[in-house]
Amino acid sequence: MNPAKNNPLKKFLHDCSFLSVCFPVYLLGLLPLQVANGTIGKMLYFLSYRVFRYRYSVVLQNLSRALPTKSYTEIQQISKDFYRHLSAMVVETTKLFSISRNELRKKVTLSNVEMVLEYYQQNRSIIAVLGHYGNWEYLNILPSYLPFNVNAIYKPLSNPIMGKLIQHIRTRFGMRLIPANQALRYLLKQKGQPQMSIFIADQFPGINEDTKFDFLHQSTNMFNGAEKLSIATDAVVVYIDMKRKPNSCWEVNFSLITDAARETRDHQITRSFADKLQETIKEHPAYWLWSHKRWKIA
């Protein structure tokens, strides 16, 4: 809940703070993407990797443990590529404040979307799971491609300014945001109205989560919220994979995990997601969020 909601002065100060951040970001987003990547992107890479070494020890430790067959030279190269990707992703996300619908559609292509549309024709809702891989913020364009509602299930940020910025980006083209603690109630109320709900499911779930697998050569606690939602709502579960293409473009690929969630064994859906994400990461490791303290309790 926004603490400024019922206080006019706090609301005014909150709105001023939001505009003071949003307006410069919006102006930066007006730069052509190639120019922004060649200037701001390179500067961000230099500052994050060369100067401030942003979470550098976390990145190296995560890479070394997750990819034990890689040499130290290879790990260093992947880390550099990760910081380049992270810098480019910041620039791309900044562009989302001002990019037009048609321009963004040129940046995002869909693969195997026929499968998704077939389940829609069957009046089936879909839970789409993915990791912090590629540029997941580009998925805000999905409502422009699909003939049904698209939701993003999320955990509200503690910083209200950042939360409002992210909300603005994700809802510009029709995506609905649903807080994770309200997702089940919302989807049950929407029964009979086929839609897609996107769930980023690879973040650290806390020490009380009992779903644990070997993931990237480490014992890893995993969220199983998507699995619980799919079983409760009898939804189809698909995996989203993103592949980088030239000129800051991304290909979004859908692959089936299960269309019979209620017939699966305990943790089977979560395990299938973890396996698919692991293969995605191994194919092009630089595009995963290695700076996240994913195994901090291990």
PLY file of the C-alpha trace (Angstrom):
ply
format ascii 1.0
element vertex 298
property float x
property float y
property float z
element edge 297
property int vertex1
property int vertex2
end_header
0.00 0.00 0.00
1.29 3.46 -0.88
1.72 5.45 2.40
1.14 8.69 0.52
-2.27 7.67 -0.78
-4.33 9.32 1.99
-2.01 12.26 2.66
-2.16 15.08 0.06
1.26 16.51 0.96
2.98 13.14 0.88
1.23 12.33 -2.37
2.44 15.61 -3.89
6.03 14.97 -2.77
5.80 11.39 -4.02
4.56 12.56 -7.44
7.34 15.17 -7.62
9.95 12.53 -6.80
8.53 10.24 -9.45
8.58 12.96 -12.11
12.13 14.00 -11.17
13.26 10.46 -11.97
10.88 9.65 -14.81
11.41 12.78 -16.91
15.21 12.42 -17.37
14.77 8.70 -18.06
12.09 9.52 -20.62
14.41 12.03 -22.34
17.23 9.47 -22.46
14.79 7.02 -23.98
14.22 9.38 -26.90
17.76 8.74 -28.13
18.02 6.26 -31.01
18.83 2.86 -29.50
22.05 2.47 -31.48
23.26 5.87 -30.26
22.24 5.13 -26.66
24.04 1.77 -26.69
27.14 3.33 -28.22
27.32 6.08 -25.60
25.33 5.41 -22.42
25.66 1.64 -22.74
29.44 1.78 -23.05
29.66 4.23 -20.16
27.52 1.98 -17.94
29.71 -1.01 -18.82
32.88 0.92 -17.99
31.48 2.14 -14.66
29.90 -1.14 -13.56
32.73 -3.44 -14.64
35.88 -1.33 -14.65
35.28 1.30 -11.96
32.75 0.26 -9.31
33.01 -3.53 -9.94
29.30 -3.87 -9.25
28.82 -7.15 -7.33
31.87 -8.48 -9.14
32.71 -11.04 -6.46
29.10 -12.32 -6.52
29.19 -12.65 -10.31
32.50 -14.53 -10.33
31.48 -16.84 -7.51
28.14 -17.64 -9.13
29.73 -18.31 -12.51
32.53 -20.45 -11.09
30.15 -22.65 -9.10
27.49 -22.89 -11.80
29.89 -23.60 -14.68
32.64 -25.74 -13.10
33.95 -27.05 -16.43
34.82 -23.54 -17.62
38.38 -22.29 -17.26
39.19 -19.13 -15.33
39.77 -17.32 -18.64
36.36 -18.42 -19.90
34.70 -17.34 -16.64
36.29 -13.91 -16.94
35.08 -13.55 -20.53
31.52 -14.57 -19.58
31.58 -12.05 -16.74
32.60 -9.29 -19.15
29.85 -10.33 -21.55
27.38 -10.31 -18.66
28.24 -6.72 -17.73
27.90 -5.70 -21.39
24.50 -7.38 -21.51
23.43 -5.79 -18.22
24.41 -2.34 -19.52
22.57 -2.92 -22.80
19.52 -4.13 -20.88
19.44 -0.93 -18.83
19.52 1.10 -22.05
16.82 -1.06 -23.66
14.61 -0.77 -20.58
15.08 3.01 -20.52
13.89 3.05 -24.12
10.66 1.35 -23.04
9.49 4.63 -21.48
9.08 6.22 -24.91
9.22 3.54 -27.60
6.10 3.20 -29.73
4.10 0.01 -29.97
5.02 -0.48 -33.64
8.71 0.13 -33.00
8.81 -2.37 -30.14
7.01 -4.97 -32.24
9.94 -4.73 -34.65
12.27 -5.57 -31.74
10.35 -8.61 -30.48
9.39 -11.66 -32.51
7.44 -14.68 -31.26
8.32 -18.30 -31.97
5.89 -21.23 -31.61
3.06 -18.85 -30.77
0.71 -21.23 -32.64
0.80 -23.57 -29.63
-0.35 -20.78 -27.32
-3.15 -19.78 -29.69
-4.31 -23.40 -29.95
-4.81 -23.62 -26.18
-6.64 -20.29 -26.30
-9.03 -21.80 -28.85
-9.59 -24.62 -26.32
-10.58 -22.00 -23.72
-7.50 -22.83 -21.62
-5.61 -20.31 -19.51
-1.81 -20.37 -19.50
0.85 -19.95 -16.83
4.07 -18.84 -18.54
7.26 -19.29 -16.51
10.69 -17.84 -17.20
13.85 -16.78 -15.45
15.72 -13.49 -15.16
17.20 -14.14 -18.57
17.47 -11.91 -21.62
15.41 -8.75 -21.28
12.18 -9.88 -19.66
10.83 -6.31 -19.67
10.38 -6.60 -23.44
7.54 -9.02 -22.72
5.34 -5.99 -22.05
4.55 -6.06 -25.78
2.86 -9.49 -25.61
-0.69 -8.05 -25.29
-0.15 -6.50 -28.73
0.47 -9.95 -30.23
-2.05 -12.12 -28.40
-5.90 -12.05 -28.58
-6.35 -12.46 -24.82
-5.38 -10.73 -21.59
-1.77 -11.01 -20.42
-0.93 -10.65 -16.73
2.40 -10.27 -14.97
2.50 -11.79 -11.49
4.94 -9.79 -9.40
6.14 -8.95 -5.93
5.73 -5.19 -5.28
9.00 -3.37 -4.76
9.80 -1.78 -1.42
10.90 1.44 -3.17
7.67 3.19 -4.28
9.42 5.32 -6.94
11.05 2.34 -8.62
7.82 0.41 -8.25
5.91 3.11 -10.10
8.53 3.28 -12.86
8.39 -0.48 -13.41
4.60 -0.39 -13.32
4.59 2.29 -16.03
6.88 0.22 -18.28
5.02 -3.05 -17.86
1.51 -1.69 -18.38
2.10 0.66 -21.35
0.78 -1.82 -23.92
-2.00 -3.44 -21.94
-0.35 -5.90 -19.58
-2.04 -6.27 -16.18
0.01 -6.46 -12.98
-1.16 -8.86 -10.27
0.55 -8.97 -6.85
1.70 -12.53 -6.13
-0.38 -12.77 -2.95
-3.55 -11.99 -4.92
-2.84 -14.13 -7.98
-4.77 -17.26 -6.98
-7.91 -15.36 -6.00
-7.78 -13.30 -9.19
-7.28 -16.26 -11.51
-10.03 -18.29 -9.87
-12.43 -15.37 -10.40
-11.37 -15.27 -14.06
-12.18 -18.95 -14.63
-13.66 -19.42 -18.08
-11.83 -16.37 -19.46
-8.62 -17.69 -21.07
-5.57 -15.54 -20.43
-1.82 -15.78 -19.92
-0.13 -15.07 -16.58
3.63 -14.55 -16.64
5.66 -15.73 -13.65
9.40 -15.06 -13.22
10.21 -18.04 -11.05
13.98 -18.21 -10.51
14.53 -15.65 -7.74
15.57 -16.70 -4.23
12.37 -17.96 -2.50
13.60 -17.80 1.10
14.86 -20.47 3.45
11.36 -21.80 4.21
10.71 -22.98 0.65
10.96 -26.77 0.63
11.23 -27.30 -3.14
14.92 -27.98 -3.66
16.79 -29.30 -6.71
20.27 -29.55 -8.11
20.37 -26.50 -10.36
23.56 -25.37 -12.06
25.57 -27.84 -9.94
24.24 -26.43 -6.66
21.50 -27.36 -4.22
18.90 -24.71 -4.98
15.60 -23.74 -3.38
13.00 -22.93 -6.03
9.66 -21.16 -6.01
6.79 -23.53 -6.68
4.11 -20.85 -6.82
3.59 -21.27 -10.57
3.06 -25.00 -10.08
0.48 -24.41 -7.34
-1.35 -21.83 -9.47
-1.45 -24.09 -12.51
-2.85 -27.01 -10.51
-5.43 -24.86 -8.72
-6.67 -23.29 -11.96
-6.07 -26.26 -14.31
-3.90 -24.03 -16.49
-1.50 -25.02 -19.24
2.14 -24.36 -18.25
4.61 -23.09 -20.86
8.22 -22.01 -20.64
9.46 -18.75 -22.17
12.96 -18.65 -23.63
14.48 -15.43 -24.99
17.20 -15.34 -27.63
19.13 -12.19 -28.49
19.12 -11.16 -32.12
21.07 -8.37 -33.90
20.20 -4.71 -33.33
18.89 -5.16 -29.77
16.12 -7.50 -30.89
14.80 -10.51 -28.99
13.05 -13.70 -30.07
10.51 -15.04 -27.57
9.97 -18.80 -27.80
7.17 -20.76 -26.12
7.61 -24.45 -25.24
5.19 -26.73 -23.41
5.84 -27.95 -19.88
2.43 -29.56 -19.34
-1.21 -29.21 -20.35
-2.36 -31.56 -17.58
-1.03 -29.91 -14.42
-3.38 -31.78 -12.09
-2.00 -35.10 -13.29
1.65 -34.28 -12.56
3.67 -35.50 -9.57
4.66 -33.14 -6.75
7.32 -30.66 -7.89
7.35 -32.10 -11.44
6.38 -28.78 -13.05
8.94 -26.83 -11.04
11.62 -29.41 -11.88
10.78 -29.18 -15.60
11.04 -25.39 -15.45
14.41 -25.59 -13.68
15.72 -28.04 -16.29
14.63 -25.84 -19.19
16.07 -22.70 -17.62
19.34 -24.49 -16.91
19.68 -25.48 -20.57
18.89 -21.93 -21.65
21.58 -20.54 -19.36
24.20 -23.05 -20.45
23.61 -22.21 -24.11
24.32 -18.49 -23.64
25.29 -17.90 -19.97
26.01 -14.17 -20.23
22.29 -13.32 -20.46
21.28 -14.57 -17.01
21.26 -12.29 -13.94
24.51 -13.48 -12.33
24.69 -10.47 -10.01
21.73 -11.79 -8.00
22.71 -13.48 -4.71
20.82 -16.61 -5.71
22.59 -19.06 -3.40
23.24 -16.79 -0.42
21.96 -19.37 2.12
23.75 -22.35 0.55
0 1
1 2
2 3
3 4
4 5
5 6
6 7
7 8
8 9
9 10
10 11
11 12
12 13
13 14
14 15
15 16
16 17
17 18
18 19
19 20
20 21
21 22
22 23
23 24
24 25
25 26
26 27
27 28
28 29
29 30
30 31
31 32
32 33
33 34
34 35
35 36
36 37
37 38
38 39
39 40
40 41
41 42
42 43
43 44
44 45
45 46
46 47
47 48
48 49
49 50
50 51
51 52
52 53
53 54
54 55
55 56
56 57
57 58
58 59
59 60
60 61
61 62
62 63
63 64
64 65
65 66
66 67
67 68
68 69
69 70
70 71
71 72
72 73
73 74
74 75
75 76
76 77
77 78
78 79
79 80
80 81
81 82
82 83
83 84
84 85
85 86
86 87
87 88
88 89
89 90
90 91
91 92
92 93
93 94
94 95
95 96
96 97
97 98
98 99
99 100
100 101
101 102
102 103
103 104
104 105
105 106
106 107
107 108
108 109
109 110
110 111
111 112
112 113
113 114
114 115
115 116
116 117
117 118
118 119
119 120
120 121
121 122
122 123
123 124
124 125
125 126
126 127
127 128
128 129
129 130
130 131
131 132
132 133
133 134
134 135
135 136
136 137
137 138
138 139
139 140
140 141
141 142
142 143
143 144
144 145
145 146
146 147
147 148
148 149
149 150
150 151
151 152
152 153
153 154
154 155
155 156
156 157
157 158
158 159
159 160
160 161
161 162
162 163
163 164
164 165
165 166
166 167
167 168
168 169
169 170
170 171
171 172
172 173
173 174
174 175
175 176
176 177
177 178
178 179
179 180
180 181
181 182
182 183
183 184
184 185
185 186
186 187
187 188
188 189
189 190
190 191
191 192
192 193
193 194
194 195
195 196
196 197
197 198
198 199
199 200
200 201
201 202
202 203
203 204
204 205
205 206
206 207
207 208
208 209
209 210
210 211
211 212
212 213
213 214
214 215
215 216
216 217
217 218
218 219
219 220
220 221
221 222
222 223
223 224
224 225
225 226
226 227
227 228
228 229
229 230
230 231
231 232
232 233
233 234
234 235
235 236
236 237
237 238
238 239
239 240
240 241
241 242
242 243
243 244
244 245
245 246
246 247
247 248
248 249
249 250
250 251
251 252
252 253
253 254
254 255
255 256
256 257
257 258
258 259
259 260
260 261
261 262
262 263
263 264
264 265
265 266
266 267
267 268
268 269
269 270
270 271
271 272
272 273
273 274
274 275
275 276
276 277
277 278
278 279
279 280
280 281
281 282
282 283
283 284
284 285
285 286
286 287
287 288
288 289
289 290
290 291
291 292
292 293
293 294
294 295
295 296
296 297
